[in-house]
Structure formats: structure tokens, C-alpha cells
């Protein structure tokens, strides 16, 4: 018979695994535009992002409190529910990372937990008002707000520097981008690392280790910060390429404007405890920077694909989370948790093995970023 402490350890390990995948899945949010414009070399950019994600994770716990107690009834949550929810979120994260789609890790996690909770205790166990107010409304508004701010910022920087020659302007904004990219990484740590803190805290409450409404312990904050930082350093190459060159051909003034808009929106949302999708914000900002520059090419076809991925993330992760719960519950007790943990490990190994392709090594991605040939836009792209 496997004890509760062993099951709790598996759940915590799985949550930290999600935090790791969150790091490599969301590296592009902070550093894609800086790398594309040449403000930072790829390896340096990813290393800086990792360090600042680590620092940002210690700056706030408001979002962790939202995840731990604001979305589902904690008394209806068991360790099996938490494990099943994490399974749904990780499998979705791995799928979209493998395909190079910048989907939302945050919404995958929330969808997985909500789906598993509904499978275990029904719809009444979900705090729908909190889900709408803290997740769905911010998801709808944040990319629009970030895009509008980035469009206005891009328009202003080009207008204010129109008499400055191209070379000095490009060099100046590349330098400014280093600061704005660092702010996005710091903001990402304040928001995204907290989501895993909240899930681990929810597991500790379900196990009886903490009382309902308890704050995340120091060891939880530290371990989550380290996991997301390590993931950021090791694996953001696929999604960086999709964000950095897939949506808009970015110049340094656009990059600085989009990063500044992203950082401002993420930090403001963290302060209110909104579980924001940093991927949504970053994508909205990049699109806004294209809209704000006269003559820029905005690849709306790719943007539409990303939006489609966003729309299905919550229900898809919820479905996988619910399925994982039914499997674990059908097997019964601690054994069910162990089985889905083993399945999750095997699936992760399979995804990693399948991703070992020369086209996405750091060296080849770097060559693509610095190449002089720009692919011809598809026919449905729109010049603004």
C-alpha cells in the first residue's frame, strides 16, 4: 500500500515538472523580439530570462492565492484530482510546444485542474464567478489592451525619432530593448511561477498538511522559482521562432514598444491577482507593434491559428484532466496516481525524443534569425 506522503511527493514532483515545461514553453514571451532584432544573442537572452524568472517568482503571491483557493472548492479537491489536472496541463503543453504553437501554459493548468475537479465532484465544485473574473475576462481583454498600447507606442517612437538616421535609431532601440525584455522576464516570473505554487499549495491543503486558505510555504516558492528558471534556460527555441518571426517582421523600435507593453500589462495583472496568460499578452503586443508601424507586414493567418489554439486550450486541457481522473479513480487509490504518473513520464520522454531535430537546435535557429533572406508573405497577409 502506497502512503499519502509518497503520493503527495509524486504530485509535487509533477507540479514542478509542469513549472519546468512552463519555463521552456514561455521563453519566447520575453525574448523573441530581442533576439530577432539582434539586441541580444540567443544564449545570452535565454540565460538572462532564466535569472529574471527566478527573481520574479519571489516578488508576489497574489496569483498563487487565486489558483489555490479562488477557482475550485478546496474541500472537493483530492491528491488524485490535482495529479489528474496536472496531467491534462502537461500533455497539452508538450503537444503545443512540439508543434511550435505559443498556446497558454496558464490556461492549460487551469483547464486541467477545473476538468479534473468537475470529473470528481461535479460542476458545483468550480467557483465559476472566480473563473470568469480572474481568468476568462483577463484572457479576452489582455491581448487587446497590450496590442493597443504596443500599437500606440510603436507609432509614437517612429514619429518622435523620424528625423534620426536609421543606424543610430536602430542601435539606440536595441539597447533599450535589453531593459524592456528584462522587464518582461521579471513580470513573467511574478505571474507564471505562482500558478504552480498555487497548485502545490492546493495539494498540501488536500493532503491536510496545510489548512484551507493557507499561503504558499517558502520551500514551495523557492522550488517553483528554480523549476521555471531551469525550464526557461533549457528549452525555449521552438516557440521563440514562432513568436519572433512568425507574426511580424520586427524592428528594434517595435520590439521595445511591444516588450514594454507586455511588461506593463503583466505586472498590473499580477498586482490584482489575475492568472494571466503571458503568451496572449506577448502575442497581442507583437501584433500591435506591426499595426503601429506604417507599411509593416502582419501575418494575420498565423495569428488566427494562434487564437484557435487559445480557444481550445481550456476545454482541451480540461478534457484530458477529466479523463486522467477517471482513469486514476477507476484503478483506485494511490495506485491510480502512480499509474498516471508513469504514463506522464513516458509521454514526456516520447515528446522529448521526437523533438530532437536539427532544425530546432540553438545554432540553426540562430542562423535563421540572422539570415538576410526574408520569406515571402502568404497571400492572405495584410500590409498595414
C-alpha positions as CSV (number, residue, x, y, z in Angstrom):
1,X,0.0,0.0,0.0
2,X,1.5,3.3,-1.0
3,X,1.2,6.0,1.6
4,X,-0.2,9.5,1.2
5,X,3.2,11.1,1.7
6,X,4.5,9.2,-1.3
7,X,1.5,10.2,-3.4
8,X,2.0,13.8,-2.3
9,X,5.7,13.7,-3.3
10,X,4.6,12.4,-6.8
11,X,2.1,15.3,-7.1
12,X,4.7,17.9,-6.1
13,X,7.2,16.4,-8.5
14,X,4.7,16.5,-11.3
15,X,3.8,20.1,-10.5
16,X,7.4,21.1,-10.6
17,X,7.6,19.2,-13.9
18,X,4.8,21.4,-15.2
19,X,6.6,24.5,-14.0
20,X,9.6,23.3,-16.0
21,X,7.6,22.9,-19.1
22,X,6.0,26.3,-18.5
23,X,9.5,27.8,-18.5
24,X,10.6,26.3,-21.8
25,X,7.2,26.9,-23.3
26,X,7.1,30.6,-22.5
27,X,10.7,31.7,-23.0
28,X,9.6,33.3,-26.3
29,X,7.2,35.6,-24.5
30,X,10.1,37.7,-23.1
31,X,13.0,37.2,-25.5
32,X,11.7,36.5,-29.0
33,X,11.8,40.1,-30.3
34,X,15.1,40.9,-28.7
35,X,16.8,38.0,-30.4
36,X,15.2,38.7,-33.8
37,X,16.2,42.4,-33.8
38,X,19.8,41.5,-32.7
39,X,19.5,43.3,-29.3
40,X,20.7,40.1,-27.5
41,X,22.4,36.9,-28.7
42,X,20.1,33.9,-28.3
43,X,22.1,32.1,-25.5
44,X,22.5,35.4,-23.5
45,X,18.9,36.2,-23.9
46,X,17.7,32.9,-22.6
47,X,20.1,32.9,-19.7
48,X,19.0,36.4,-18.7
49,X,15.4,35.4,-19.0
50,X,16.0,32.4,-16.7
51,X,17.6,34.5,-14.0
52,X,14.9,37.1,-14.0
53,X,12.1,34.5,-14.0
54,X,13.8,33.2,-10.8
55,X,13.9,36.6,-9.2
56,X,10.3,37.5,-10.3
57,X,8.9,34.4,-8.7
58,X,9.7,35.8,-5.2
59,X,8.1,39.2,-5.7
60,X,4.4,38.3,-5.3
61,X,2.0,35.6,-4.2
62,X,-1.4,37.1,-5.3
63,X,-1.8,34.8,-8.3
64,X,-0.8,31.7,-6.2
65,X,-3.7,32.6,-3.8
66,X,-6.1,32.8,-6.8
67,X,-5.1,29.3,-8.0
68,X,-5.1,27.7,-4.5
69,X,-8.5,29.0,-3.4
70,X,-10.2,31.2,-6.0
71,X,-11.1,28.7,-8.8
72,X,-12.3,25.5,-7.2
73,X,-13.7,24.4,-3.8
74,X,-10.6,23.2,-1.9
75,X,-12.7,20.7,0.2
76,X,-13.7,18.9,-3.0
77,X,-10.1,18.5,-4.2
78,X,-8.0,15.4,-3.5
79,X,-4.5,14.5,-4.5
80,X,-5.9,12.4,-7.3
81,X,-7.7,15.5,-8.6
82,X,-4.6,17.6,-8.5
83,X,-2.5,14.9,-10.2
84,X,-5.1,14.5,-13.0
85,X,-5.3,18.2,-13.5
86,X,-1.5,18.4,-13.9
87,X,-1.6,15.6,-16.3
88,X,-4.0,17.4,-18.6
89,X,-2.0,20.6,-18.5
90,X,1.4,19.0,-19.1
91,X,0.3,16.9,-22.0
92,X,-1.3,19.9,-23.7
93,X,1.9,22.0,-23.0
94,X,4.1,19.3,-24.6
95,X,1.8,18.9,-27.6
96,X,1.7,22.7,-28.4
97,X,5.5,23.1,-27.6
98,X,6.3,20.2,-30.0
99,X,4.2,21.9,-32.7
100,X,5.8,25.3,-32.0
101,X,2.4,26.9,-31.1
102,X,2.5,29.6,-28.5
103,X,-0.5,28.5,-26.6
104,X,-1.2,29.3,-22.9
105,X,0.5,27.3,-20.2
106,X,-1.6,29.1,-17.7
107,X,-4.9,28.2,-19.3
108,X,-3.7,24.6,-19.7
109,X,-3.0,24.4,-16.0
110,X,-6.3,26.0,-15.0
111,X,-8.3,23.9,-17.5
112,X,-6.7,20.7,-16.3
113,X,-7.4,21.4,-12.6
114,X,-11.0,22.5,-13.4
115,X,-11.7,19.5,-15.6
116,X,-10.4,17.0,-13.0
117,X,-12.4,18.8,-10.3
118,X,-15.6,18.6,-12.3
119,X,-15.0,14.9,-13.0
120,X,-14.6,14.3,-9.3
121,X,-17.2,16.5,-7.7
122,X,-19.4,18.0,-10.4
123,X,-19.8,21.5,-11.7
124,X,-20.8,22.8,-8.3
125,X,-17.2,22.4,-7.2
126,X,-16.0,25.1,-9.6
127,X,-16.1,28.7,-8.5
128,X,-17.5,30.0,-11.8
129,X,-17.5,33.6,-10.8
130,X,-13.8,33.5,-9.8
131,X,-13.0,31.6,-13.0
132,X,-14.7,34.2,-15.2
133,X,-13.4,37.3,-13.3
134,X,-9.8,36.1,-12.7
135,X,-9.2,34.0,-15.8
136,X,-11.7,34.3,-18.7
137,X,-12.2,38.1,-18.7
138,X,-8.4,38.9,-18.4
139,X,-7.8,36.3,-21.2
140,X,-10.1,38.2,-23.5
141,X,-9.0,41.7,-22.7
142,X,-5.3,41.5,-22.0
143,X,-4.0,40.8,-25.6
144,X,-6.3,43.6,-26.9
145,X,-5.0,46.1,-24.3
146,X,-1.4,45.0,-24.8
147,X,-1.8,45.3,-28.6
148,X,-3.4,48.8,-28.4
149,X,-0.6,50.0,-26.1
150,X,2.1,48.5,-28.3
151,X,0.5,50.0,-31.5
152,X,0.4,53.4,-29.9
153,X,3.9,53.1,-28.5
154,X,5.2,52.0,-31.9
155,X,3.5,54.8,-33.7
156,X,4.9,57.4,-31.2
157,X,8.5,56.1,-31.2
158,X,8.7,56.1,-35.0
159,X,7.1,59.6,-35.1
160,X,9.3,61.1,-32.4
161,X,12.5,59.6,-34.0
162,X,11.6,60.2,-37.7
163,X,14.5,62.8,-38.0
164,X,17.0,60.4,-36.5
165,X,19.1,58.4,-39.1
166,X,18.4,54.7,-39.3
167,X,21.7,53.5,-37.9
168,X,21.7,55.4,-34.6
169,X,18.0,54.8,-34.1
170,X,18.4,51.1,-34.5
171,X,21.3,50.9,-32.2
172,X,19.6,53.0,-29.6
173,X,16.4,51.0,-29.5
174,X,18.4,47.7,-29.4
175,X,20.0,49.0,-26.2
176,X,16.6,50.0,-24.9
177,X,15.2,46.5,-25.8
178,X,17.6,44.9,-23.3
179,X,15.8,46.7,-20.5
180,X,12.3,46.1,-21.8
181,X,13.0,42.4,-22.4
182,X,14.3,42.1,-18.8
183,X,11.1,43.6,-17.5
184,X,9.0,41.1,-19.4
185,X,11.1,38.2,-18.0
186,X,10.7,39.6,-14.5
187,X,6.9,40.1,-15.0
188,X,6.6,36.5,-16.3
189,X,8.2,35.2,-13.1
190,X,5.8,37.2,-11.0
191,X,2.8,35.7,-12.7
192,X,3.5,32.2,-14.2
193,X,5.7,30.7,-11.5
194,X,2.9,31.5,-9.0
195,X,0.4,29.2,-10.7
196,X,2.4,26.2,-9.8
197,X,2.9,27.5,-6.3
198,X,-0.9,27.7,-6.0
199,X,-1.3,24.1,-7.3
200,X,1.2,22.7,-4.9
201,X,-0.4,24.6,-2.1
202,X,-3.8,23.2,-3.1
203,X,-2.3,19.7,-3.0
204,X,-0.9,20.4,0.5
205,X,-4.4,21.5,1.6
206,X,-6.0,18.4,0.1
207,X,-3.5,16.3,2.0
208,X,-4.2,18.0,5.3
209,X,-0.6,19.4,5.5
210,X,-1.9,22.9,5.3
211,X,-5.2,24.5,6.4
212,X,-7.7,25.9,3.8
213,X,-6.7,29.4,2.8
214,X,-3.0,28.9,3.8
215,X,-0.3,30.8,1.9
216,X,2.4,29.0,-0.1
217,X,5.3,27.9,2.1
218,X,8.8,29.2,1.5
219,X,10.1,25.9,0.1
220,X,7.2,25.8,-2.4
221,X,8.1,29.3,-3.6
222,X,11.8,28.5,-3.9
223,X,11.3,25.2,-5.7
224,X,8.8,26.7,-8.2
225,X,11.1,29.6,-8.9
226,X,14.1,27.3,-9.6
227,X,12.0,24.9,-11.8
228,X,10.7,27.7,-14.1
229,X,14.1,29.2,-14.4
230,X,15.7,25.9,-15.4
231,X,13.0,25.3,-18.0
232,X,13.4,28.8,-19.4
233,X,17.1,28.2,-19.8
234,X,16.9,24.8,-21.4
235,X,14.1,24.8,-23.9
236,X,12.5,27.9,-25.5
237,X,13.8,27.6,-29.0
238,X,10.7,26.3,-30.9
239,X,8.2,28.9,-29.6
240,X,10.7,31.8,-29.8
241,X,11.0,31.2,-33.5
242,X,7.2,31.2,-33.9
243,X,6.7,34.4,-31.9
244,X,9.7,36.2,-33.1
245,X,9.4,35.9,-36.9
246,X,6.1,34.2,-37.5
247,X,3.8,37.1,-36.7
248,X,5.6,40.3,-37.7
249,X,9.0,41.3,-39.1
250,X,10.2,43.1,-36.0
251,X,12.5,46.1,-35.9
252,X,14.1,47.4,-32.8
253,X,11.6,50.2,-32.1
254,X,8.7,47.8,-32.5
255,X,10.5,45.3,-30.2
256,X,11.0,47.8,-27.4
257,X,7.4,49.1,-27.7
258,X,5.9,45.6,-27.7
259,X,8.0,44.4,-24.8
260,X,7.2,47.5,-22.7
261,X,3.5,47.0,-23.3
262,X,3.7,43.3,-22.3
263,X,5.6,44.0,-19.1
264,X,3.2,46.8,-18.1
265,X,0.1,44.6,-18.6
266,X,1.5,41.5,-16.9
267,X,2.8,43.4,-13.8
268,X,-0.6,45.2,-13.4
269,X,-2.5,41.9,-13.7
270,X,-0.2,40.2,-11.2
271,X,-0.9,43.0,-8.7
272,X,-4.7,42.3,-9.0
273,X,-4.1,38.5,-8.7
274,X,-5.3,37.8,-12.2
275,X,-4.0,34.5,-13.6
276,X,-2.9,35.9,-16.9
277,X,-1.7,34.2,-20.0
278,X,1.7,35.8,-20.7
279,X,1.6,34.2,-24.1
280,X,-1.6,36.0,-25.0
281,X,-0.2,39.3,-23.8
282,X,3.1,38.9,-25.7
283,X,1.4,37.9,-28.9
284,X,-1.1,40.8,-28.7
285,X,1.8,43.2,-28.2
286,X,3.8,41.9,-31.2
287,X,0.7,42.2,-33.4
288,X,0.1,45.7,-32.1
289,X,3.7,46.7,-32.9
290,X,3.0,45.6,-36.5
291,X,-0.2,47.6,-36.7
292,X,1.5,50.7,-35.3
293,X,4.3,50.7,-37.9
294,X,3.3,52.1,-41.3
295,X,3.9,49.6,-44.0
296,X,4.7,46.7,-41.7
297,X,3.6,43.2,-42.7
298,X,1.3,41.5,-40.2
299,X,0.7,37.8,-40.7
300,X,-2.9,37.5,-39.7
301,X,-3.2,33.9,-40.9
302,X,-0.7,32.8,-38.3
303,X,-2.4,35.0,-35.7
304,X,-5.7,33.3,-36.4
305,X,-4.1,29.9,-35.9
306,X,-2.8,31.0,-32.5
307,X,-6.2,32.3,-31.5
308,X,-7.7,29.0,-32.4
309,X,-5.2,27.2,-30.2
310,X,-6.0,29.6,-27.3
311,X,-9.7,29.0,-27.7
312,X,-9.4,25.2,-27.4
313,X,-6.7,25.2,-24.6
314,X,-9.0,25.4,-21.6
315,X,-11.6,22.8,-22.8
316,X,-8.9,20.5,-24.3
317,X,-6.8,20.5,-21.1
318,X,-10.0,20.1,-19.0
319,X,-11.0,17.1,-21.1
320,X,-7.6,15.4,-20.6
321,X,-7.6,16.3,-16.9
322,X,-11.1,14.7,-16.5
323,X,-10.0,11.6,-18.5
324,X,-6.9,11.3,-16.3
325,X,-9.1,11.5,-13.2
326,X,-11.5,8.8,-14.4
327,X,-8.5,6.5,-15.2
328,X,-6.9,7.1,-11.8
329,X,-10.1,6.8,-9.9
330,X,-11.1,3.6,-11.9
331,X,-7.8,2.0,-10.9
332,X,-8.3,3.2,-7.3
333,X,-6.5,5.0,-4.6
334,X,-2.8,5.6,-4.6
335,X,-2.2,3.1,-7.4
336,X,-4.2,5.2,-9.8
337,X,-2.0,8.2,-9.1
338,X,1.1,6.2,-9.7
339,X,-0.2,4.8,-13.0
340,X,-0.9,8.2,-14.5
341,X,2.4,9.5,-13.2
342,X,4.2,6.7,-15.1
343,X,2.1,7.4,-18.2
344,X,3.0,11.1,-17.9
345,X,6.7,10.4,-17.6
346,X,6.7,8.0,-20.6
347,X,4.8,10.6,-22.7
348,X,7.2,13.3,-21.7
349,X,10.2,11.2,-22.8
350,X,8.5,10.4,-26.1
351,X,7.9,14.1,-26.8
352,X,11.4,15.0,-26.0
353,X,12.8,12.2,-28.2
354,X,10.6,13.3,-31.1
355,X,11.8,16.9,-30.7
356,X,15.5,16.1,-31.3
357,X,15.6,17.5,-34.8
358,X,18.5,19.6,-36.3
359,X,16.1,22.3,-37.5
360,X,15.5,23.5,-33.9
361,X,19.0,23.4,-32.4
362,X,20.1,26.8,-31.0
363,X,22.8,27.1,-33.8
364,X,20.3,26.5,-36.6
365,X,17.7,28.8,-35.1
366,X,20.3,31.5,-34.6
367,X,21.2,31.1,-38.3
368,X,17.5,31.6,-39.2
369,X,17.3,34.7,-37.1
370,X,20.3,36.3,-38.6
371,X,19.8,35.3,-42.2
372,X,19.4,38.0,-44.8
373,X,16.5,36.4,-46.7
374,X,13.0,37.2,-45.6
375,X,10.4,34.6,-46.7
376,X,7.7,36.0,-49.0
377,X,4.4,36.5,-47.1
378,X,1.5,34.2,-47.8
379,X,-1.3,35.7,-50.0
380,X,-3.6,36.4,-47.1
381,X,-1.2,38.6,-45.2
382,X,-2.1,42.2,-44.9
383,X,0.3,45.2,-45.1
384,X,-0.6,48.0,-42.7
